[in-house]
Amino acid sequence: MKSQWECLLQNLGEWQGSFTRVSPQGEILEDTPSIVCLEGLNDNQTIRQTIRLGTDKKILEYSSLGRGVLFFQNGAFSQGSIQLAPFSEFGAELGLIDENSRLRLVQLFDKNGQLNQFTLIREYLAGSPKPEHPSVSVEALLGEWHGEAVTIYPDWRSPDTYSTTLKLQLDDAGKLVQSLFFDSKTITSSAVIEGSILKFDQDPHKQVQVLLLPDGASATSPLKVQLRQAFVLEVGWLIKPNLRQRMVRSYNDKGEWVSLTLVTERRVSSV
């Protein structure tokens, strides 16, 4: 098994793409071309990261990882807040990787805990063909998906691996019904479909939405994060019509970051 640092090294290279700022309602606010270069120095003991956004340039160097970041074996990762605190900004980045392309999503909440904005980052390695991913829509997600999940923990305990089944279908009223089976648990929920936004309505005190984004991306977010209420931040990526990845960053009711889960799922039947 690779170390966390070795997993980071899966991201070396020059990544070309764009940073797209998106409102909580799905409105594209700004789209900026980007080049992010990660190179190893001193026999890969140090990483130099050069970020070019439009005409701006920033260079970072680091030789260790912070407490708020975890990597999976394929280089997928998440970094961000490890604790929700009152009157403080809060957020996290969730990054998925598939062959020569990456999809990263930053979710940000303001000092009152309200969902503030997203940054969608779509990238591919320089010198490789620019990938094309299917558009994500409710219809594109309907059916039964079988997956393999890996959960890793910030306290360094051993990872958990388990199978998942996700069923997505429409009921007679046109609402989306989601049934998730994993680790001997079943979670069923439903959502009202409002264009590119899916509004889950099980608990009026815990409003959650899924926002469908360009290039197969989706963002699952609470509309507000608050203490005494566990929550998750999630990114989804429809890589191919029958292949999807999801990453879930979970927080407990004390606002503590407790786990990170990567799910790779394939559709086995359509509705």
C-alpha positions, -999 to 999 in steps of 0.1 A, spaced: 0 0 0 13 34 -10 20 60 17 0 93 17 30 111 1 33 84 -26 -4 88 -33 1 126 -38 28 118 -64 1 103 -86 -9 139 -93 25 150 -107 24 167 -141 11 197 -159 -27 199 -156 -45 222 -181 -80 233 -177 -102 259 -160 -115 272 -127 -153 278 -129 -170 297 -101 -206 287 -97 -234 301 -74 -254 278 -51 -282 280 -77 -260 267 -105 -253 301 -122 -218 303 -138 -202 334 -124 -167 332 -139 -146 308 -159 -108 313 -159 -83 292 -179 -57 275 -156 -25 256 -157 -15 237 -125 20 221 -125 31 197 -98 68 187 -100 89 167 -76 122 181 -63 149 164 -43 140 129 -55 103 138 -49 108 147 -13 95 182 -20 66 192 -43 66 225 -62 31 235 -72 28 263 -98 -7 277 -103 -15 300 -132 -50 314 -133 -54 338 -162 -25 362 -158 -20 354 -121 7 331 -109 14 315 -75 42 291 -65 39 268 -34 65 243 -21 59 217 6 75 185 19 47 173 42 9 171 42 -15 190 65 -40 175 89 -69 184 67 -59 163 36 -62 126 27 -53 107 -5 -65 75 -20 -43 50 -37 -51 63 -72 -43 99 -63 -79 111 -56 -79 134 -25 -97 158 -3 -85 188 17 -103 213 38 -116 223 71 -112 197 99 -136 214 123 -167 235 119 -164 265 141 -189 293 148 -186 325 128 -158 311 106 -157 304 69 -158 267 62 -151 245 31 -134 217 14 -120 205 -19 -128 171 -33 -106 158 -62 -113 129 -84 -88 114 -110 -94 91 -140 -64 83 -162 -53 116 -177 -81 138 -163 -90 153 -130 -122 168 -116 -120 189 -85 -148 207 -66 -144 233 -39 -175 239 -17 -174 271 4 -197 282 32 -198 317 47 -193 327 84 -230 320 91 -227 285 77 -247 293 45 -237 276 13 -218 304 -5 -203 292 -38 -186 264 -57 -154 263 -78 -155 235 -104 -120 226 -117 -117 205 -148 -82 194 -159 -63 171 -182 -26 163 -185 -7 184 -210 1 163 -241 -29 140 -238 -62 144 -256 -88 167 -240 -113 143 -225 -151 145 -232 -175 134 -205 -212 129 -209 -236 156 -196 -251 148 -163 -289 149 -159 -315 130 -139 -322 108 -169 -284 100 -173 -283 87 -137 -315 66 -135 -310 29 -129 -291 6 -106 -254 11 -99 -231 -13 -82 -200 1 -66 -169 -5 -45 -163 19 -17 -131 27 3 -133 47 34 -102 63 49 -99 82 82 -80 112 95 -69 93 126 -50 68 104 -70 37 113 -71 9 87 -93 17 57 -127 0 52 -137 -15 19 -173 -26 11 -198 -30 -18 -225 -5 -25 -258 -5 -45 -275 27 -56 -309 27 -72 -323 59 -87 -358 61 -101 -387 84 -106 -420 80 -87 -455 86 -101 -453 123 -89 -420 128 -109 -398 130 -78 -364 113 -77 -363 83 -53 -328 73 -42 -321 40 -24 -285 34 -12 -274 0 3 -240 -3 19 -223 -20 49 -256 -36 60 -274 -2 59 -302 12 38 -309 49 32 -339 60 12 -346 96 3 -365 115 -24 -359 148 -41 -379 174 -60 -364 181 -94 -361 218 -102 -340 220 -134 -304 213 -126 -311 212 -88 -324 182 -68 -339 193 -35 -340 166 -9 -368 173 16 -368 146 43 -359 169 71 -369 206 71 -341 214 95 -315 197 73 -320 208 37 -297 191 12 -294 198 -26 -276 181 -55 -265 205 -82 -259 191 -116 -228 208 -132 -210 207 -166 -188 178 -178 -206 151 -157 -200 168 -124 -225 170 -95 -223 186 -60 -241 174 -30 -243 200 -2 -263 210 28 -277 245 23 -264 253 58 -238 237 80 -243 239 118 -232 222 150 -252 194 165 -261 182 130 -239 157 111 -235 164 74 -215 154 43 -200 172 13 -200 151 -19 -188 154 -55 -199 130 -83 -184 125 -117 -201 107 -146 -170 97 -164 -187 75 -190 -224 68 -194 -222 37 -172 -192 46 -150 -193 71 -121 -171 81 -92 -183 98 -60 -163 112 -31 -179 119 3 -163 139 31 -182 133 63 -185 154 95 -201 143 128 -226 163 149 -197 180 167 -185 194 134 -155 172 133 -142 157 100 -144 120 106 -139 101 73 -135 103 35 -151 78 11 -144 71 -26 -170 51 -45 -164 37 -80 -197 25 -94 -210 10 -127 -245 10 -139 -259 -26 -143 -294 -17 -154 -314 13 -166 -349 22 -157 
